[in-house]
């Protein structure tokens, strides 16, 4: 592919000062009021798969913006640091702000990382844009320099539960009064909040929750939980997992012959290619609540639909045919909005100007490649126009099945066939 001379990224790994330019980018001029943004992502460790998906989205948005003329008439720059867990978040955020002198910080996918890093940004009065961390508590602290593009975890977990009640139970021939549901979630801010949101909706509907369990995503064995479910025989599993633990659980479930009528995930593991690669045809039929870049672009504005097509085409070209995940799309959406809408309106890298521009942003639903709009709540600074979409794996590809204006498929294969019998879904 032909690469623009105007693409730039810089990655600093760990706590060291080592930096290296990606092969497809070149360093932009540091003269003038350049848009220089810090990026905090888990690029190694247990969350690396998801963190690198977000990074690809950030970098693709940067590429497009710089190809189109940059920001303030110059190439925008990213200074990206690897933050494998919350342990490194405070020191790396501090280094980005005090040593690298970035004007904006963006991250971080993981709620525990976001919680710590955004506190550093707030203390230094630097605007922090969160693209994918969902824990409700992140934006309940009254911070004035923290903005979140994604919906909170309570809406994700609650939405998954409501989707189960409204769309899954009728297809498996059960009602809220007779279905047995098990809740399983990793125990970070993310998983815990998702579990709480799901539990609230299911309890209000009178659902029999036969198990409600959390675990560390760093675990290396989930077979005791699998055996517990073999004995309890839940009809539906609502799960919230990261990629490594999600793959581990479902491989062990297959080995143990755990059979359920429906599986509903909540982002993390259940809408990424690595999950499908690990399960093969057995991924077919799995449902997920989250975000999608496999939607009907007819439900988008004409400008967003054009960007949607450009995103998919360039992603395949730049990343050797790799299919983008939802996390790539969320990363792209956040970086694209900041570089294309917020910073130009701010007219410079002043924190106050950037904050005012973000608060004034008013983009309707359907104006992004994931279907969202952008309007930040004046109290929480959450994006009020972000919402979950609902997907299903069919033919080893993720397909949005709801809401109807973004859906590209109908739900199939309910009740879920047994292991080894899902090839036709």
Secondary structure per residue as TSV (DSSP state, phi and psi in degrees):
chain	resnum	aa	ss	phi	psi
A	1	X	-	360.0	154.3
A	2	X	-	-88.7	127.9
A	3	X	-	-109.7	139.1
A	4	X	-	-68.7	143.5
A	5	X	T	-73.1	-4.7
A	6	X	T	-102.3	15.3
A	7	X	-	-98.9	136.5
A	8	X	-	-143.5	139.9
A	9	X	-	-151.7	153.0
A	10	X	E	-134.9	130.6
A	11	X	E	-118.0	126.4
A	12	X	E	-111.3	120.7
A	13	X	-	-95.8	135.4
A	14	X	T	63.2	-151.6
A	15	X	T	-91.5	-5.8
A	16	X	S	-75.8	172.7
A	17	X	-	-95.2	4.3
A	18	X	-	-62.2	129.9
A	19	X	E	-127.0	151.9
A	20	X	E	-150.3	141.1
A	21	X	E	-86.2	137.9
A	22	X	-	-64.4	151.7
A	23	X	T	-66.1	-19.7
A	24	X	T	-96.8	6.7
A	25	X	-	-130.2	160.4
A	26	X	-	-130.7	154.0
A	27	X	-	-68.8	133.5
A	28	X	-	-86.7	165.1
A	29	X	-	-64.7	138.2
A	30	X	-	-89.6	2.1
A	31	X	-	-70.7	150.2
A	32	X	S	73.6	-162.4
A	33	X	S	-93.7	67.8
A	34	X	-	-70.8	148.0
A	35	X	-	-80.2	103.8
A	36	X	E	-118.5	114.0
A	37	X	E	-117.1	137.1
A	38	X	E	-89.5	143.6
A	39	X	E	-127.8	128.1
A	40	X	E	-115.1	116.5
A	41	X	E	-144.8	150.0
A	42	X	-	-79.8	96.7
A	43	X	-	-97.7	-6.6
A	44	X	S	-138.7	170.9
A	45	X	S	85.2	-168.6
A	46	X	T	-62.4	-25.0
A	47	X	T	-100.7	12.4
A	48	X	H	-62.2	-38.4
A	49	X	H	-58.7	-46.0
A	50	X	H	-74.3	-39.9
A	51	X	H	-61.7	-39.2
A	52	X	H	-72.6	-29.0
A	53	X	H	-62.4	-43.9
A	54	X	H	-63.0	-43.2
A	55	X	H	-56.2	-42.7
A	56	X	H	-60.6	-39.2
A	57	X	H	-65.9	-43.7
A	58	X	H	-57.5	-48.7
A	59	X	H	-68.6	-34.0
A	60	X	H	-68.5	-40.6
A	61	X	H	-62.9	-42.4
A	62	X	H	-59.1	-44.4
A	63	X	H	-58.8	-48.9
A	64	X	H	-61.7	-45.5
A	65	X	H	-63.6	-43.9
A	66	X	H	-68.8	-34.9
A	67	X	H	-64.4	-31.0
A	68	X	T	-89.2	4.8
A	69	X	T	123.1	-5.1
A	70	X	-	78.9	-160.7
A	71	X	B	-123.8	134.5
A	72	X	T	57.4	29.6
A	73	X	T	76.7	9.4
A	74	X	B	-131.3	164.2
A	75	X	-	-65.9	136.1
A	76	X	-	-77.8	155.7
A	77	X	E	-128.4	144.6
A	78	X	E	-116.1	137.0
A	79	X	E	-115.1	106.2
A	80	X	E	-106.4	130.1
A	81	X	E	-121.5	146.6
A	82	X	E	-85.0	122.4
A	83	X	-	-125.7	88.8
A	84	X	-	-62.0	-26.7
A	85	X	S	-156.4	179.3
A	86	X	H	-65.4	-19.8
A	87	X	H	-57.9	-38.7
A	88	X	H	-91.3	-7.4
A	89	X	H	-63.6	-44.3
A	90	X	H	-65.6	-47.7
A	91	X	H	-66.7	-39.6
A	92	X	H	-72.8	-37.6
A	93	X	H	-63.7	-41.1
A	94	X	H	-61.5	-43.1
A	95	X	H	-65.5	-40.5
A	96	X	H	-59.5	-41.1
A	97	X	H	-79.3	-44.0
A	98	X	H	-89.8	-33.5
A	99	X	T	-98.8	-46.0
A	100	X	S	-81.8	-18.1
A	101	X	-	59.7	40.6
A	102	X	-	-72.4	152.3
A	103	X	S	-93.8	-16.8
A	104	X	E	-143.8	146.9
A	105	X	E	-117.8	138.2
A	106	X	E	-131.3	143.8
A	107	X	E	-171.4	-159.9
A	108	X	E	-141.7	4.1
A	109	X	S	66.9	-54.5
A	110	X	S	-89.1	133.9
A	111	X	H	-64.1	-38.0
A	112	X	H	-64.6	-37.9
A	113	X	H	-67.8	-45.6
A	114	X	H	-61.2	-42.0
A	115	X	H	-58.1	-44.9
A	116	X	H	-75.6	-45.7
A	117	X	H	-68.6	-38.5
A	118	X	H	-67.3	-26.3
A	119	X	H	-66.4	-39.1
A	120	X	H	-64.2	-45.0
A	121	X	H	-61.4	-42.7
A	122	X	H	-62.7	-42.5
A	123	X	H	-62.5	-32.7
A	124	X	T	-95.3	3.9
A	125	X	T	56.6	44.1
A	126	X	-	-111.9	133.8
A	127	X	E	-69.8	132.4
A	128	X	E	-118.7	121.8
A	129	X	E	-105.8	118.6
A	130	X	E	-96.9	125.3
A	131	X	S	-95.7	-27.3
A	132	X	S	-146.4	-3.0
A	133	X	-	-81.8	128.2
A	134	X	-	-107.8	-10.3
A	135	X	-	-53.1	130.4
A	136	X	G	-56.8	-38.5
A	137	X	G	-63.6	-20.1
A	138	X	G	-57.5	-41.5
A	139	X	G	-106.8	21.0
A	140	X	S	-103.8	11.6
A	141	X	S	-99.0	3.3
A	142	X	-	74.8	19.9
A	143	X	-	-68.1	141.6
A	144	X	S	-97.9	-12.0
A	145	X	S	-113.3	11.2
A	146	X	E	-111.1	124.2
A	147	X	E	-124.7	140.5
A	148	X	E	-123.0	129.3
A	149	X	-	-81.3	-33.0
A	150	X	S	-89.9	161.1
A	151	X	-	-66.8	156.0
A	152	X	-	-75.8	162.2
A	153	X	H	-61.0	-35.3
A	154	X	H	-60.8	-35.9
A	155	X	H	-71.8	-33.0
A	156	X	H	-69.2	-53.2
A	157	X	H	-65.4	-42.7
A	158	X	H	-64.4	-38.6
A	159	X	H	-65.3	-40.0
A	160	X	H	-63.3	-39.6
A	161	X	H	-66.5	-43.1
A	162	X	H	-66.0	-40.0
A	163	X	H	-59.9	-40.6
A	164	X	I	-61.3	-45.9
A	165	X	I	-65.6	-43.8
A	166	X	I	-85.5	-34.5
A	167	X	I	-115.9	-26.5
A	168	X	I	-92.6	-49.3
A	169	X	H	-57.4	-43.6
A	170	X	H	-60.2	-30.5
A	171	X	H	-80.9	-18.6
A	172	X	H	-103.4	7.1
A	173	X	T	70.9	33.9
A	174	X	-	-131.3	163.0
A	175	X	-	-119.2	170.2
A	176	X	T	-60.3	-28.3
A	177	X	T	-78.9	-19.7
A	178	X	T	-119.6	-6.2
A	179	X	-	-79.9	146.0
A	180	X	E	-107.9	122.4
A	181	X	E	-119.5	138.1
A	182	X	E	-114.5	137.0
A	183	X	E	-106.3	127.7
A	184	X	E	-135.4	127.5
A	185	X	E	-152.5	146.9
A	186	X	E	-70.1	156.2
A	187	X	S	-98.4	20.7
A	188	X	S	-78.0	-178.6
A	189	X	H	-52.5	-42.7
A	190	X	H	-61.3	-61.1
A	191	X	H	-63.6	-40.4
A	192	X	H	-62.2	-44.3
A	193	X	H	-67.8	-38.1
A	194	X	H	-62.0	-45.2
A	195	X	H	-60.4	-41.7
A	196	X	H	-63.5	-41.9
A	197	X	H	-63.4	-42.4
A	198	X	H	-66.9	-43.5
A	199	X	H	-59.4	-41.9
A	200	X	H	-60.5	-47.6
A	201	X	H	-66.9	-43.9
A	202	X	H	-65.8	-40.5
A	203	X	H	-64.0	-43.0
A	204	X	H	-63.4	-28.1
A	205	X	T	-86.9	-1.2
A	206	X	T	78.5	23.1
A	207	X	-	-76.3	142.0
A	208	X	E	-80.7	101.9
A	209	X	E	-88.5	104.4
A	210	X	E	-81.5	-16.8
A	211	X	E	-158.3	145.7
A	212	X	E	-144.9	97.2
A	213	X	E	-132.5	141.2
A	214	X	E	-118.4	162.1
A	215	X	E	-156.1	164.0
A	216	X	-	-78.3	131.8
A	217	X	T	-67.0	-10.5
A	218	X	T	-86.6	0.0
A	219	X	-	-61.3	154.5
A	220	X	S	-114.0	4.6
A	221	X	-	-153.6	117.5
A	222	X	-	-114.4	13.7
A	223	X	H	-62.6	-33.8
A	224	X	H	-59.9	-37.8
A	225	X	H	-69.5	-38.9
A	226	X	H	-59.2	-46.1
A	227	X	H	-64.6	-34.2
A	228	X	H	-61.9	-41.3
A	229	X	H	-72.1	-31.9
A	230	X	H	-58.5	-38.4
A	231	X	H	-76.8	-40.5
A	232	X	H	-75.8	-27.5
A	233	X	-	52.6	57.4
A	234	X	-	-65.8	151.0
A	235	X	S	-80.6	-36.7
A	236	X	E	-131.9	136.9
A	237	X	E	-110.2	123.8
A	238	X	E	-104.2	118.9
A	239	X	E	-130.0	148.6
A	240	X	E	-134.2	109.0
A	241	X	-	-141.7	152.0
A	242	X	-	-83.1	175.5
A	243	X	H	-65.1	-52.5
A	244	X	H	-61.6	-46.2
A	245	X	H	-71.5	-31.2
A	246	X	H	-64.8	-45.6
A	247	X	H	-62.9	-42.8
A	248	X	H	-58.9	-48.6
A	249	X	H	-60.3	-47.6
A	250	X	H	-74.3	-28.2
A	251	X	H	-66.9	-42.3
A	252	X	H	-69.5	-32.9
A	253	X	H	-64.4	-40.4
A	254	X	H	-65.5	-42.9
A	255	X	H	-61.6	-35.3
A	256	X	H	-86.6	-7.0
A	257	X	T	73.2	28.9
A	258	X	-	-68.2	121.7
A	259	X	-	-115.3	132.6
A	260	X	-	-135.2	164.3
A	261	X	S	-84.4	-24.2
A	262	X	E	-158.3	147.5
A	263	X	E	-125.0	128.0
A	264	X	E	-125.3	113.3
A	265	X	E	-89.6	174.1
A	266	X	-	-133.8	67.2
A	267	X	S	70.3	-154.8
A	268	X	G	59.1	-111.9
A	269	X	G	-69.5	-35.7
A	270	X	G	-86.3	3.5
A	271	X	G	-132.9	30.4
A	272	X	S	-121.3	154.6
A	273	X	H	-61.8	-33.1
A	274	X	H	-60.9	-34.6
A	275	X	H	-65.8	-44.9
A	276	X	H	-66.2	-40.4
A	277	X	H	-61.1	-37.0
A	278	X	H	-72.5	-34.6
A	279	X	H	-98.2	-15.9
A	280	X	G	62.7	-139.7
A	281	X	G	-63.8	-19.6
A	282	X	G	-70.2	-9.9
A	283	X	G	-73.6	-23.9
A	284	X	T	-61.1	135.6
A	285	X	T	96.3	-18.9
A	286	X	-	-67.4	132.8
A	287	X	E	-101.0	157.1
A	288	X	E	-148.4	138.6
A	289	X	E	-101.9	130.2
A	290	X	E	174.0	-130.3
A	291	X	-	-131.5	153.5
A	292	X	-	-140.7	145.6
A	293	X	S	-110.1	12.9
A	294	X	-	-113.0	70.9
A	295	X	S	-125.1	169.7
A	296	X	-	-80.4	111.3
A	297	X	G	-69.8	-9.7
A	298	X	G	-65.2	-19.2
A	299	X	G	-84.4	3.1
A	300	X	S	-106.0	161.6
A	301	X	-	-63.6	162.1
A	302	X	H	-61.6	-38.6
A	303	X	H	-67.6	-43.1
A	304	X	H	-66.4	-37.7
A	305	X	H	-64.2	-38.1
A	306	X	H	-65.8	-42.1
A	307	X	H	-66.7	-38.2
A	308	X	H	-56.3	-47.9
A	309	X	H	-65.2	-42.6
A	310	X	H	-63.5	-42.0
A	311	X	H	-58.4	-51.3
A	312	X	H	-65.5	-42.7
A	313	X	H	-64.8	-45.9
A	314	X	H	-74.0	-32.1
A	315	X	H	-60.9	-46.8
A	316	X	H	-62.8	-39.4
A	317	X	H	-70.0	-42.4
A	318	X	H	-78.6	-33.4
A	319	X	T	-111.3	38.3
A	320	X	T	55.3	46.3
A	321	X	T	81.0	0.8
A	322	X	-	-65.2	137.9
A	323	X	-	-83.3	135.9
A	324	X	-	-70.4	146.7
A	325	X	-	-98.8	173.7
A	326	X	H	-57.3	-35.8
A	327	X	H	-70.2	-33.2
A	328	X	H	-63.7	-43.5
A	329	X	H	-64.8	-39.3
A	330	X	H	-67.2	-39.1
A	331	X	H	-63.4	-44.0
A	332	X	H	-60.3	-47.0
A	333	X	H	-59.2	-44.7
A	334	X	H	-65.3	-49.4
A	335	X	H	-66.4	-40.8
A	336	X	H	-60.3	-44.3
A	337	X	H	-67.0	-41.6
A	338	X	I	-64.7	-46.7
A	339	X	I	-76.4	-34.2
A	340	X	I	-90.8	-31.6
A	341	X	I	-112.6	-50.2
A	342	X	I	-78.4	-52.7
A	343	X	H	-64.7	-43.3
A	344	X	H	-59.9	-37.9
A	345	X	H	-68.0	-35.2
A	346	X	H	-67.0	-32.2
A	347	X	T	77.9	5.6
A	348	X	S	173.8	-174.1
A	349	X	S	-101.8	19.5
A	350	X	-	-66.4	130.0
A	351	X	H	-58.1	-41.3
A	352	X	H	-66.3	-40.6
A	353	X	H	-66.3	-40.4
A	354	X	H	-65.6	-42.2
A	355	X	H	-61.9	-45.1
A	356	X	H	-63.2	-41.0
A	357	X	H	-65.2	-39.8
A	358	X	H	-64.7	-43.1
A	359	X	H	-65.6	-28.6
A	360	X	H	-85.6	-12.7
A	361	X	-	-63.3	135.8
A	362	X	-	-146.0	86.2
A	363	X	B	-112.9	131.1
A	364	X	-	-73.2	160.2
A	365	X	T	-56.0	137.2
A	366	X	T	95.3	3.3
A	367	X	-	-97.7	8.9
A	368	X	S	-130.3	167.4
A	369	X	T	-72.2	-12.2
A	370	X	T	-103.7	6.8
A	371	X	S	92.3	-11.6
A	372	X	-	-76.8	166.2
A	373	X	-	-106.0	-168.1
A	374	X	B	-142.1	116.9
A	375	X	-	-152.8	113.5
A	376	X	B	-85.3	131.8
A	377	X	-	-63.9	133.1
A	378	X	T	-66.6	-19.5
A	379	X	T	-92.1	-54.1
A	380	X	T	-92.9	-22.3
A	381	X	-	62.9	26.0
A	382	X	B	-80.0	151.2
A	383	X	B	-76.2	113.4
A	384	X	T	-77.6	-7.5
A	385	X	T	-112.8	21.7
A	386	X	-	-97.5	146.1
A	387	X	-	-155.6	152.0
A	388	X	-	-71.6	148.3
A	389	X	E	-111.3	166.3
A	390	X	E	-125.8	130.3
A	391	X	E	-128.0	164.4
A	392	X	E	-141.9	141.8
A	393	X	E	-77.5	121.9
A	394	X	E	-135.6	127.8
A	395	X	T	53.5	38.6
A	396	X	T	63.0	19.5
A	397	X	E	-123.3	143.9
A	398	X	E	-81.5	132.3
A	399	X	E	-129.5	129.3
A	400	X	E	-72.6	130.8
A	401	X	E	-114.9	-10.1
A	402	X	E	-165.2	144.8
A	403	X	S	-72.9	164.1
A	404	X	T	-62.6	-33.0
A	405	X	T	-74.1	-12.0
A	406	X	T	-115.2	-4.7
A	407	X	-	-70.7	144.0
A	408	X	S	-118.9	1.6
A	409	X	S	-157.6	164.0
A	410	X	-	-99.7	156.8
A	411	X	-	-64.6	135.4
A	412	X	-	-128.5	164.9
A	413	X	S	66.6	39.2
A	414	X	-	-116.0	132.7
A	415	X	S	-61.0	155.7
A	416	X	-	-65.7	126.2
A	417	X	-	-63.3	166.4
A	418	X	-	-71.1	171.0
A	419	X	T	-57.5	138.1
A	420	X	T	82.0	1.1
A	421	X	-	-121.6	20.4
A	422	X	-	-109.2	10.6
A	423	X	T	-61.9	-26.7
A	424	X	T	-88.9	-4.0
A	425	X	-	-76.7	360.0
